[in-house]
């Protein structure tokens, strides 16, 4: 995992906790979490194509649960 993705993961984890505690709005959490989810989905699609599999995307709602 490169540094950019690691930073995005840490930031998204922090905002996930803040959202679940009610300390930030949904819009604020979504703005900070979506870059990480987009990177995860890109990598997942790439691997799925490589191994000829179907990829199930990660959604914001499922990530914040």
N, C-alpha and C positions, 0 to 999 in steps of 0.2 A: 504494500500500500504506500503510495507516495505521500509527501507532506501535505499537498493541497487537499487530498481526500481525507486524510487524518484530521486536519483542522476543521473541515466541514462536518465530519462525524462528531467531533467534540462539541462544536457549536450547536449542532442539531440535537445532541443529547441534552445539553443544558436547557435549550428552549422547550424540549419535550417535558422536562421536569417542571420548568416554570409554568407551562401551560396546564399541566395536570394539577399543579398547586393553585392555579387561578391567579397567578402573579403577572401574566401577560395575556393579551387578547389573542383570539384565534388568528386574526390577520397577521399580527406581528410574529406569531409562531410559524405560520405558514411561509411568510417571507424569508425566514431564516432557515427553515428546514428543507424547503423544496430544492435548493441547489444540490444538497446531498442526495435526496431521493432521485433527482434527475441523473446524477452520476452513477448511482447504483443501478438504475434501470438501463442506462446505456451499456454498462459493463455486462449486465445480465443478458441483454439481447445479443451482445457480441459473443458471449460464451455459448448461448443457446444455438446460435447459427453455426458455431464451430462444431458443436457436438450433435447437430441436427435434432434439437429438442424444442419444445414449445416453452416459452418463458411466461411466467405469471408476474405481472408488474407489481411493484410496491406502491401502494397508495398512501396519501397523507393520513387518511382516517385510520388505516390499519397500523401505521407507524406510531401514531400518538397513543394508541391503546396500551 
